């Protein structure tokens, strides 16, 4: 996803050429770049509010009247009701997110029914997390472009036009299962993509889950999920964010590019259809998850993820660091707490925790990992394997045994 080049909203002032030397000598040349950035920072961000039913539209009206919506940087916000917007044709046309189409596609009873939309935001995740207590549970924020999108471990998520970018709110009471909700989100998105494909007479796309929260297609990353939570009044307020390459081919690939390669040139997946289908799937999966636990979804999840049977060679260092022994572990699935469950050749099991984005990339066979045990945090690095497809170098990650 290519980096965006920010275009200033205000033209820089220009001094007449004849006076330039005098201004330079007197050190009176203003810092136009700083002035332009300051003026842009002070400009208002428009948030368009729309509801599926009269109940959500009333909630949108109150949000506007009470002027409660804010951004983390405290910059001005202008809330506009979609029904009253003067430029609805522009909002619902062109490359913009088509609000009416989304509402027509949506068929949920809880999630996605109150929409907050903006053509350009720093981060949809920041909008829902900052305004969590003022938004109804299940509210969604959508943007056409983000310029400060976030991934896991403070990584930057690049978000050009063509991406599906949205975040939504949910609330949970059992803290033990909060870490597992990201897997429900991942699963719901993979299922939603294929539901839309089938409905439109297109072949299903083999979008797979790379644990813990990435989506891959044809070996390339096409999406990611970020879930954060805060604890207040004995409840966990969860903000879930999703980025999906729908119609932007750079820097990896996107869903529509793969469909075109398969010969479906005249048909394209639409962001509005995908996010509406996602909420239908997520609502169904989430109810199962809360009532029966993640175990009820595990079989479907394991059919979608990349890691079943993946073998990893662990290099164990002794206490004095002068000896190294190797153990082969095989990924078995997930533990009850949501981490990777691995088994040694002797049948012993261990739990693997991530702290990075390169864990388990590549084929199903062994990677070499340097590790320190004894219930401490330790660094591992992917050093290579018997298959040439593995990268020779990879970033460090951490595990906890």
C-alpha positions as CSV (number, residue, x, y, z in Angstrom):
1,X,0.0,0.0,0.0
2,X,1.9,3.0,-1.2
3,X,2.5,6.0,1.0
4,X,0.2,8.9,0.4
5,X,1.6,12.2,-0.7
6,X,-0.2,14.9,1.3
7,X,-1.3,17.8,-0.9
8,X,-1.7,21.0,1.0
9,X,-5.2,22.4,1.0
10,X,-3.8,26.0,0.8
11,X,-1.5,27.4,-1.8
12,X,1.7,28.9,-0.6
13,X,2.0,32.6,-0.9
14,X,4.7,33.8,-3.3
15,X,6.8,37.0,-3.0
16,X,7.3,39.1,-6.1
17,X,10.7,38.3,-7.6
18,X,11.9,41.9,-7.4
19,X,11.5,42.0,-3.6
20,X,12.9,38.5,-2.9
21,X,16.5,39.7,-2.3
22,X,15.4,42.3,0.1
23,X,13.2,39.9,2.1
24,X,16.1,37.4,2.2
25,X,18.6,40.0,3.5
26,X,16.1,41.1,6.2
27,X,15.3,37.4,7.1
28,X,11.7,38.2,6.5
29,X,10.9,35.2,4.3
30,X,8.0,33.4,6.0
31,X,8.0,29.6,6.6
32,X,5.3,28.8,4.1
33,X,5.5,25.1,4.7
34,X,4.9,25.5,8.4
35,X,2.1,28.0,7.8
36,X,0.4,25.6,5.3
37,X,0.7,22.7,7.7
38,X,-0.7,24.8,10.6
39,X,-3.7,25.9,8.5
40,X,-4.4,22.4,7.4
41,X,-4.2,21.0,10.9
42,X,-6.8,23.6,12.0
43,X,-9.2,22.8,9.2
44,X,-12.3,20.9,10.2
45,X,-12.8,17.1,9.5
46,X,-16.3,16.3,8.2
47,X,-18.0,13.2,9.7
48,X,-21.1,12.1,7.9
49,X,-23.6,10.2,10.1
50,X,-26.2,7.8,8.8
51,X,-28.4,5.1,10.4
52,X,-30.0,1.9,9.1
53,X,-33.3,2.5,11.0
54,X,-35.1,5.4,12.8
55,X,-33.4,4.4,16.0
56,X,-29.9,4.8,14.6
57,X,-30.8,8.0,12.8
58,X,-32.1,9.4,16.0
59,X,-28.7,8.5,17.6
60,X,-27.0,10.2,14.7
61,X,-29.1,13.3,15.2
62,X,-28.2,13.5,18.9
63,X,-24.5,13.1,18.1
64,X,-24.7,16.1,15.8
65,X,-26.8,18.3,18.1
66,X,-24.7,17.6,21.2
67,X,-21.5,18.1,19.2
68,X,-19.8,15.3,21.1
69,X,-17.6,13.7,18.4
70,X,-14.0,14.5,18.6
71,X,-10.6,13.5,17.3
72,X,-7.5,12.5,19.3
73,X,-5.6,15.6,18.2
74,X,-8.6,17.8,19.3
75,X,-8.8,19.3,15.8
76,X,-12.2,20.7,14.8
77,X,-15.0,18.2,13.7
78,X,-18.1,19.0,11.7
79,X,-20.8,16.4,12.1
80,X,-23.3,16.2,9.1
81,X,-26.4,14.0,8.8
82,X,-26.4,12.1,5.5
83,X,-30.0,12.9,5.0
84,X,-29.3,16.6,5.2
85,X,-26.0,16.8,3.4
86,X,-26.0,19.3,0.6
87,X,-23.5,17.3,-1.5
88,X,-25.1,13.8,-1.2
89,X,-24.5,13.1,-4.9
90,X,-20.8,13.6,-4.4
91,X,-20.7,11.7,-1.2
92,X,-22.5,8.7,-2.8
93,X,-20.7,8.8,-6.1
94,X,-17.3,8.4,-7.7
95,X,-14.7,6.7,-5.6
96,X,-16.4,7.6,-2.4
97,X,-17.9,5.0,-0.1
98,X,-21.5,4.7,-1.2
99,X,-23.5,5.0,2.0
100,X,-26.9,4.2,0.4
101,X,-25.5,1.0,-1.2
102,X,-24.0,-0.1,2.1
103,X,-27.3,0.5,4.0
104,X,-29.2,-1.4,1.3
105,X,-26.8,-4.4,1.6
106,X,-26.7,-4.4,5.4
107,X,-29.0,-7.0,7.1
108,X,-27.9,-7.1,10.8
109,X,-29.8,-6.5,14.0
110,X,-26.9,-5.0,15.9
111,X,-23.5,-4.4,14.1
112,X,-22.9,-1.7,11.5
113,X,-26.2,0.0,11.8
114,X,-24.8,3.4,12.7
115,X,-22.3,4.7,10.2
116,X,-19.7,7.4,10.6
117,X,-18.1,8.2,7.3
118,X,-15.3,10.6,6.2
119,X,-13.5,10.7,2.9
120,X,-10.1,11.2,4.7
121,X,-9.2,10.4,8.3
122,X,-6.0,10.0,10.2
123,X,-7.4,6.6,11.5
124,X,-10.9,5.1,11.7
125,X,-9.6,3.2,14.7
126,X,-8.8,6.5,16.5
127,X,-12.4,7.8,15.8
128,X,-14.2,4.8,17.4
129,X,-11.8,4.4,20.3
130,X,-11.8,8.1,21.1
131,X,-15.6,8.3,20.9
132,X,-16.4,4.9,22.3
133,X,-18.5,6.0,25.2
134,X,-20.6,8.3,22.9
135,X,-21.2,5.8,20.1
136,X,-23.7,2.9,20.3
137,X,-22.2,-0.6,20.5
138,X,-21.8,-1.9,16.9
139,X,-21.2,1.6,15.4
140,X,-18.8,1.6,12.4
141,X,-16.5,4.3,11.1
142,X,-15.4,4.1,7.4
143,X,-12.9,6.2,5.5
144,X,-11.8,6.2,1.9
145,X,-8.2,7.1,2.8
146,X,-6.2,7.0,6.1
147,X,-3.0,8.8,6.6
148,X,-2.1,7.5,10.1
149,X,-3.5,4.0,9.9
150,X,-2.1,1.6,12.6
151,X,-1.2,-2.0,12.6
152,X,-0.1,-4.3,15.4
153,X,3.0,-3.4,17.5
154,X,2.7,0.3,16.4
155,X,3.3,-0.6,12.8
156,X,2.0,1.8,10.2
157,X,-0.8,0.6,7.9
158,X,-0.6,2.4,4.6
159,X,-4.1,3.1,3.3
160,X,-4.6,4.5,-0.2
161,X,-7.7,4.7,-2.3
162,X,-9.1,1.3,-3.1
163,X,-8.7,-0.1,0.4
164,X,-11.7,-1.0,2.6
165,X,-10.9,0.8,5.8
166,X,-13.3,0.5,8.8
167,X,-13.4,0.1,12.6
168,X,-16.3,-0.7,14.8
169,X,-17.2,-1.1,18.5
170,X,-18.1,-4.0,20.7
171,X,-18.3,-4.6,24.4
172,X,-17.3,-7.8,26.3
173,X,-17.5,-8.9,29.9
174,X,-15.2,-11.9,30.1
175,X,-11.6,-10.8,29.8
176,X,-10.4,-14.3,29.3
177,X,-11.9,-14.4,25.8
178,X,-11.1,-10.8,24.7
179,X,-7.8,-11.8,23.0
180,X,-9.8,-14.4,20.9
181,X,-12.1,-11.9,19.3
182,X,-9.5,-10.9,16.7
183,X,-9.7,-14.5,15.3
184,X,-13.5,-14.2,15.0
185,X,-13.0,-11.0,13.0
186,X,-10.4,-12.6,10.7
187,X,-12.7,-15.6,10.1
188,X,-15.7,-13.4,9.5
189,X,-13.9,-11.4,6.8
190,X,-12.6,-14.5,4.9
191,X,-16.1,-15.9,4.9
192,X,-17.7,-12.6,3.9
193,X,-15.4,-12.2,0.9
194,X,-16.4,-15.6,-0.4
195,X,-20.1,-15.0,0.3
196,X,-19.9,-11.9,-1.9
197,X,-18.0,-13.8,-4.6
198,X,-20.6,-16.5,-4.7
199,X,-23.5,-14.1,-4.7
200,X,-22.1,-12.3,-7.8
201,X,-21.2,-15.5,-9.7
202,X,-17.5,-15.2,-9.2
203,X,-15.1,-17.9,-7.9
204,X,-14.2,-18.0,-4.3
205,X,-10.9,-16.4,-3.3
206,X,-8.5,-18.4,-1.2
207,X,-8.0,-15.7,1.4
208,X,-6.1,-17.3,4.3
209,X,-5.4,-16.3,7.9
210,X,-1.8,-15.8,9.0
211,X,-1.8,-15.9,12.7
212,X,-2.6,-13.9,14.6
213,X,-4.3,-11.2,12.6
214,X,-3.2,-10.9,8.9
215,X,-5.0,-12.0,5.7
216,X,-3.1,-13.4,2.8
217,X,-4.0,-14.2,-0.8
218,X,-1.6,-16.0,-3.3
219,X,1.2,-15.7,-0.7
220,X,0.8,-11.9,-0.4
221,X,-0.7,-9.8,2.4
222,X,-4.0,-8.2,1.5
223,X,-5.5,-7.4,4.9
224,X,-4.9,-6.9,8.6
225,X,-6.9,-6.7,11.8
226,X,-6.2,-4.6,14.9
227,X,-8.2,-5.0,18.1
228,X,-7.6,-2.9,21.2
229,X,-9.5,-2.7,24.4
230,X,-9.9,-0.6,27.5
231,X,-11.6,-1.7,30.8
232,X,-14.3,0.5,32.4
233,X,-17.2,-0.3,34.7
234,X,-16.4,-4.0,34.7
235,X,-16.6,-4.2,30.9
236,X,-14.0,-4.4,28.1
237,X,-14.6,-1.7,25.4
238,X,-13.2,-3.3,22.2
239,X,-12.3,-1.3,19.1
240,X,-11.8,-3.5,16.1
241,X,-10.2,-2.2,12.9
242,X,-9.9,-3.8,9.5
243,X,-7.9,-2.9,6.4
244,X,-8.5,-4.9,3.2
245,X,-7.0,-4.4,-0.3
246,X,-10.1,-4.5,-2.5
247,X,-9.1,-2.4,-5.5
248,X,-5.5,-1.2,-4.9
249,X,-2.8,-3.4,-6.5
250,X,0.2,-1.8,-4.8
251,X,2.4,-2.7,-3.1
252,X,1.2,-6.3,-2.9
253,X,-2.0,-7.2,-4.6
254,X,-5.8,-6.9,-4.1
255,X,-8.9,-8.9,-4.4
256,X,-10.1,-7.4,-7.8
257,X,-6.6,-7.9,-9.3
258,X,-6.8,-11.6,-8.6
259,X,-10.3,-11.8,-10.0
260,X,-9.1,-10.1,-13.2
261,X,-6.4,-12.6,-13.5
262,X,-9.0,-15.3,-13.3
263,X,-10.8,-13.7,-16.2
264,X,-13.5,-11.7,-14.4
265,X,-12.7,-8.4,-15.9
266,X,-16.1,-6.9,-16.0
267,X,-17.0,-7.8,-12.4
268,X,-15.5,-6.1,-9.4
269,X,-16.0,-6.6,-5.7
270,X,-17.3,-3.4,-4.0
271,X,-16.2,-2.2,-0.6
272,X,-19.8,-1.5,0.5
273,X,-20.9,-5.1,-0.3
274,X,-17.9,-6.6,1.6
275,X,-18.3,-4.6,4.8
276,X,-22.1,-5.3,4.9
277,X,-21.4,-9.1,4.4
278,X,-18.7,-8.9,7.0
279,X,-21.1,-7.6,9.7
280,X,-23.6,-10.4,8.8
281,X,-21.0,-13.0,9.2
282,X,-19.4,-11.4,12.3
283,X,-22.8,-11.0,14.0
284,X,-23.5,-14.7,13.5
285,X,-20.0,-15.9,14.6
286,X,-19.9,-13.5,17.5
287,X,-23.1,-14.9,19.0
288,X,-21.7,-18.4,18.7
289,X,-18.4,-17.3,20.2
290,X,-20.1,-15.7,23.2
291,X,-22.5,-18.5,23.9
292,X,-20.4,-21.6,23.0
293,X,-16.8,-20.4,23.1
294,X,-14.2,-20.2,20.3
295,X,-14.1,-24.0,20.2
296,X,-17.3,-24.0,18.2
297,X,-15.6,-22.0,15.5
298,X,-12.2,-23.7,15.6
299,X,-12.8,-26.3,12.8
300,X,-13.7,-23.6,10.3
301,X,-10.9,-21.4,11.5
302,X,-8.3,-24.1,11.0
303,X,-9.5,-24.7,7.5
304,X,-8.8,-21.0,6.8
305,X,-5.4,-20.4,8.5
306,X,-2.0,-21.2,7.1
307,X,-0.3,-23.1,10.0
308,X,-1.8,-26.5,10.6
309,X,1.1,-29.0,10.7
310,X,3.8,-26.4,10.2
311,X,7.1,-27.6,11.6
312,X,9.5,-25.3,13.4
313,X,13.0,-26.1,14.6
314,X,13.9,-24.5,17.9
315,X,17.5,-23.9,18.9
316,X,17.7,-24.0,22.7
317,X,20.6,-22.3,24.4
318,X,21.9,-23.5,27.7
319,X,22.1,-21.3,30.8
320,X,25.7,-20.4,30.1
321,X,25.0,-19.7,26.4
322,X,27.8,-22.0,25.2
323,X,25.7,-24.9,24.0
324,X,22.8,-25.1,21.6
325,X,20.4,-28.0,21.1
326,X,17.6,-28.3,18.6
327,X,14.0,-29.4,19.1
328,X,11.4,-29.8,16.3
329,X,7.9,-28.6,17.2
330,X,4.8,-28.9,15.1
331,X,2.0,-26.3,15.2
332,X,-1.1,-28.1,16.5
333,X,-3.6,-25.2,16.8
334,X,-4.4,-22.6,19.4
335,X,-4.3,-22.8,23.2
336,X,-7.4,-21.8,25.2
337,X,-5.8,-18.4,25.7
338,X,-5.4,-17.9,21.9
339,X,-1.6,-18.5,21.5
340,X,0.0,-21.1,19.3
341,X,0.0,-24.6,20.6
342,X,3.0,-26.6,19.5
343,X,4.1,-30.2,20.2
344,X,7.7,-31.6,20.3
345,X,8.7,-34.9,18.8
346,X,8.5,-36.4,22.3
347,X,4.9,-35.3,22.7
348,X,5.5,-32.4,25.0
349,X,3.6,-29.2,24.3
350,X,4.5,-25.5,24.5
351,X,2.7,-22.2,24.0
352,X,4.2,-19.7,21.6
353,X,3.6,-16.0,21.9
354,X,4.2,-13.4,19.0
355,X,5.9,-10.0,19.2
356,X,6.3,-9.1,15.6
357,X,5.0,-9.7,12.1
358,X,7.2,-12.3,10.5
359,X,6.3,-15.4,12.5
360,X,5.5,-18.4,10.3
361,X,5.8,-16.7,7.0
362,X,6.6,-19.0,4.1
363,X,6.1,-22.7,3.4
364,X,5.0,-25.4,5.9
365,X,8.5,-26.6,6.7
366,X,11.1,-25.8,9.3
367,X,12.6,-22.5,10.1
368,X,15.5,-22.2,12.5
369,X,14.8,-20.3,15.6
370,X,17.1,-19.3,18.4
371,X,15.4,-19.4,21.7
372,X,15.9,-19.2,25.5
373,X,13.6,-21.1,27.8
374,X,12.9,-21.2,31.6
375,X,9.7,-19.2,31.4
376,X,11.4,-16.0,30.3
377,X,10.8,-13.8,27.3
378,X,13.3,-14.5,24.6
379,X,14.1,-13.4,21.1
380,X,13.9,-15.6,18.1
381,X,15.1,-14.9,14.6
382,X,14.3,-16.7,11.3
383,X,17.6,-17.8,10.0
384,X,16.8,-20.0,7.1
385,X,15.5,-23.5,6.3
386,X,15.8,-26.4,4.0
387,X,13.5,-24.6,1.5
388,X,14.8,-21.7,-0.6
389,X,11.5,-19.9,-0.4
390,X,12.3,-18.8,3.2
391,X,13.8,-15.3,3.5
392,X,17.5,-15.4,4.4
393,X,16.8,-12.7,7.0
394,X,13.8,-11.8,9.0
395,X,12.9,-9.5,11.8
396,X,13.1,-10.5,15.5
397,X,10.1,-11.7,17.4
398,X,9.5,-12.9,20.9
399,X,8.0,-16.0,22.5
400,X,7.2,-16.9,26.0
401,X,7.4,-20.5,27.3
